[in-house]
């Protein structure tokens, strides 16, 4: 039972890291993003892939520094970065998908 819970949390954490990294990459490809922000995002992605870390990735919580840097870079970019982050998290099943009204507008499901 305990190992199943650890496995579940590990899989979700892996999906989160991948979704944030993908959002950084997609934001870098967005033509509306200025080059300074693209340089910041690429630096954050290089840090994620770099074997030199402030907290080694093999230790428990080792991806905390990587994730915080990636998320800070996305927040610095602003709306484009956050839009890509929401889309990637939705794509990987980390948040519920958007639902369309018959009128054509998009709504998000309410929490119960």
SERO-4910 file (N, C-alpha, C, O; in steps of 0.05 Angstrom, whole numbers):
BEGIN
 pado doro    nc1    nc2    nc3   cac1   cac2   cac3    cc1    cc2    cc3    oc1    oc2    oc3
  Unk    A     17    -24      0      0      0      0     17     25      0     12     44    -15
  Unk    A     38     26     17     55     49     19     70     54     -7     73     76    -16
  Unk    A     80     32    -19     95     34    -44     78     44    -67     87     58    -84
  Unk    A     53     36    -67     34     45    -88     30     75    -86     29     89   -106
  Unk    A     28     85    -62     25    114    -58     50    129    -67     48    150    -79
  Unk    A     74    118    -60     99    131    -68    101    130    -99    110    150   -111
  Unk    A     94    108   -111     95    106   -140     76    126   -153     83    138   -173
  Unk    A     52    129   -142     33    148   -152     43    177   -151     41    192   -170
  Unk    A     55    184   -128     66    211   -124     89    216   -143     93    237   -154
  Unk    A    106    195   -147    129    198   -164    121    202   -193    133    218   -207
  Unk    A    101    187   -202     91    190   -229     80    218   -234     84    230   -255
  Unk    A     65    228   -214     53    254   -217     75    276   -217     74    295   -233
  Unk    A     95    272   -200    117    292   -200    133    292   -226    140    313   -236
  Unk    A    137    268   -237    150    266   -263    134    280   -285    145    294   -303
  Unk    A    107    277   -284     90    290   -304     92    320   -301     92    335   -320
  Unk    A     93    330   -276     94    359   -270    120    370   -282    120    391   -295
  Unk    A    143    357   -277    168    366   -287    167    367   -318    176    387   -330
  Unk    A    157    346   -330    156    346   -359    137    367   -370    144    380   -390
  Unk    A    114    372   -357     95    392   -366    107    420   -364    104    436   -382
  Unk    A    121    426   -343    133    452   -339    156    456   -359    158    478   -371
  Unk    A    172    436   -364    194    438   -383    182    442   -412    193    458   -427
  Unk    A    161    427   -418    149    430   -444    137    458   -447    138    470   -469
  Unk    A    125    469   -426    113    496   -427    135    516   -432    131    535   -447
  Unk    A    159    513   -420    181    531   -424    190    529   -454    195    550   -466
  Unk    A    191    505   -465    200    502   -492    180    515   -511    187    529   -530
  Unk    A    154    510   -507    133    522   -524    132    552   -522    127    566   -542
  Unk    A    137    562   -498    138    591   -495    162    603   -510    160    625   -521
  Unk    A    184    589   -510    208    599   -524    202    600   -554    212    618   -568
  Unk    A    186    582   -565    179    581   -593    158    602   -601    154    608   -624
  Unk    A    144    614   -581    123    633   -586    135    659   -597    152    671   -584
  Unk    A    126    668   -621    138    692   -633    132    718   -618    145    738   -621
  Unk    A    111    717   -601    104    741   -586    122    746   -561    121    767   -549
  Unk    A    138    727   -554    155    729   -531    181    743   -539    194    735   -558
  Unk    A    189    764   -523    214    778   -530    239    760   -526    238    741   -511
  Unk    A    260    768   -540    285    751   -539    297    749   -511    309    729   -505
  Unk    A    293    770   -495    304    769   -467    291    747   -451    304    732   -436
  Unk    A    265    744   -455    250    723   -441    257    696   -452    259    676   -437
  Unk    A    262    694   -478    270    669   -490    297    660   -480    302    636   -475
  Unk    A    315    679   -475    341    673   -464    339    663   -436    353    644   -428
  Unk    A    321    675   -420    316    666   -393    305    638   -392    314    621   -376
  Unk    A    286    632   -410    274    605   -411    294    584   -420    295    562   -409
  Unk    A    310    591   -439    330    572   -448    351    567   -426    361    544   -424
  Unk    A    358    587   -411    377    583   -389    365    565   -367    378    548   -356
  Unk    A    339    568   -362    325    551   -343    325    521   -353    329    503   -337
  Unk    A    320    518   -378    320    490   -389    348    478   -389    351    454   -384
  Unk    A    368    494   -394    395    484   -393    402    475   -364    415    455   -360
  Unk    A    393    491   -345    398    484   -317    384    458   -310    395    441   -295
  Unk    A    360    453   -320    345    428   -315    361    404   -326    362    384   -313
  Unk    A    373    407   -349    388    385   -362    417    383   -352    430    363   -357
  Unk    A    427    403   -339    454    404   -330    459    384   -307    442    381   -290
  Unk    A    482    370   -308    488    351   -285    497    366   -260    499    354   -239
  Unk    A    504    392   -263    512    408   -239    487    422   -228    475    438   -242
  Unk    A    480    416   -204    456    427   -191    462    438   -163    482    430   -151
  Unk    A    445    456   -154    447    465   -127    440    443   -108    452    439    -87
  Unk    A    419    428   -115    410    404   -100    412    380   -120    397    380   -139
  Unk    A    429    361   -115    431    338   -134    404    324   -138    389    320   -119
  Unk    A    398    317   -163    372    306   -170    367    278   -158    344    270   -156
  Unk    A    388    264   -150    385    238   -139    375    238   -110    365    218   -100
  Unk    A    378    261    -96    369    263    -69    339    268    -68    327    278    -88
  Unk    A    325    260    -46    297    267    -44    293    297    -46    306    312    -32
  Unk    A    274    305    -62    270    334    -66    290    347    -84    293    371    -84
  Unk    A    305    331   -100    326    341   -116    317    358   -140    332    374   -150
  Unk    A    292    356   -147    282    371   -170    269    398   -161    258    412   -177
  Unk    A    270    403   -135    257    428   -125    271    452   -136    257    471   -145
  Unk    A    297    453   -137    311    476   -149    305    479   -179    302    501   -189
  Unk    A    304    457   -193    299    457   -221    271    468   -227    267    485   -244
  Unk    A    251    457   -213    223    465   -217    219    494   -209    205    509   -223
  Unk    A    231    503   -187    227    531   -179    239    550   -199    228    571   -204
  Unk    A    262    543   -211    274    560   -232    257    560   -257    253    582   -269
  Unk    A    246    537   -265    229    536   -289    204    552   -285    195    567   -303
  Unk    A    191    549   -262    166    563   -257    170    593   -254    154    609   -264
  Unk    A    192    601   -241    199    629   -239    203    641   -267    195    664   -272
  Unk    A    216    626   -285    220    636   -312    194    640   -327    190    659   -341
  Unk    A    176    620   -323    150    622   -336    134    646   -325    120    660   -341
  Unk    A    134    650   -299    120    673   -287    132    699   -296    118    719   -299
  Unk    A    158    700   -300    171    725   -309    162    732   -337    158    756   -344
  Unk    A    158    712   -354    149    717   -382    121    729   -381    115    747   -397
  Unk    A    104    720   -363     77    731   -361     56    713   -372     57    688   -370
  Unk    A     36    725   -385     12    711   -394     18    689   -414      6    668   -413
  Unk    A     37    694   -432     43    673   -452     54    648   -439     46    625   -446
  Unk    A     71    651   -420     83    628   -405     62    614   -389     62    589   -389
  Unk    A     45    628   -376     24    616   -359      3    601   -376     -7    580   -368
  Unk    A     -3    613   -400    -22    599   -418    -10    573   -427    -24    552   -428
  Unk    A     15    573   -435     28    547   -444     30    528   -420     27    503   -424
  Unk    A     34    538   -396     36    520   -373      9    506   -368      8    482   -363
  Unk    A    -13    522   -369    -40    510   -365    -46    489   -387    -57    468   -381
  Unk    A    -39    496   -412    -44    478   -434    -29    452   -431    -39    430   -435
  Unk    A     -4    453   -423     13    429   -419      3    413   -395      3    388   -397
  Unk    A     -4    426   -374    -14    411   -351    -41    397   -358    -45    374   -349
  Unk    A    -57    410   -373    -82    398   -382    -76    374   -401    -89    353   -399
  Unk    A    -57    378   -419    -50    357   -438    -40    331   -424    -45    309   -433
  Unk    A    -26    335   -402    -15    312   -387    -33    301   -365    -25    284   -349
  Unk    A    -58    312   -364    -78    302   -346    -74    311   -317    -83    298   -298
  Unk    A    -60    333   -313    -55    343   -286    -77    361   -276    -80    365   -252
  Unk    A    -92    373   -295   -116    389   -288   -139    380   -307   -133    369   -328
  Unk    A   -164    384   -299   -186    375   -316   -187    389   -342   -179    413   -344
  Unk    A   -196    376   -363   -198    389   -389   -220    410   -390   -239    410   -373
  Unk    A   -218    429   -408   -238    450   -412   -263    437   -425   -260    419   -441
  Unk    A   -286    447   -417   -311    438   -430   -322    461   -447   -319    484   -439
  Unk    A   -335    454   -469   -347    474   -486   -377    476   -481   -390    455   -479
  Unk    A   -387    500   -480   -416    505   -478   -428    501   -506   -413    502   -526
  Unk    A   -454    497   -507   -467    496   -534   -463    523   -549   -464    523   -573
  Unk    A   -460    545   -533   -456    571   -546   -429    574   -558   -424    594   -573
  Unk    A   -410    556   -553   -384    557   -564   -363    568   -545   -339    568   -550
  Unk    A   -372    578   -522   -353    588   -502   -341    565   -486   -354    544   -484
  Unk    A   -318    569   -476   -304    548   -461   -306    554   -432   -301    576   -423
  Unk    A   -313    533   -417   -314    536   -388   -298    514   -375   -295    492   -387
  Unk    A   -289    518   -351   -275    497   -336   -294    485   -316   -311    499   -306
  Unk    A   -291    459   -311   -309    446   -292   -306    457   -264   -284    464   -256
  Unk    A   -328    458   -250   -328    467   -222   -318    446   -204   -323    422   -208
  Unk    A   -304    454   -182   -295    434   -162   -319    426   -145   -336    442   -139
  Unk    A   -319    401   -136   -341    391   -119   -331    388    -91   -347    380    -74
***
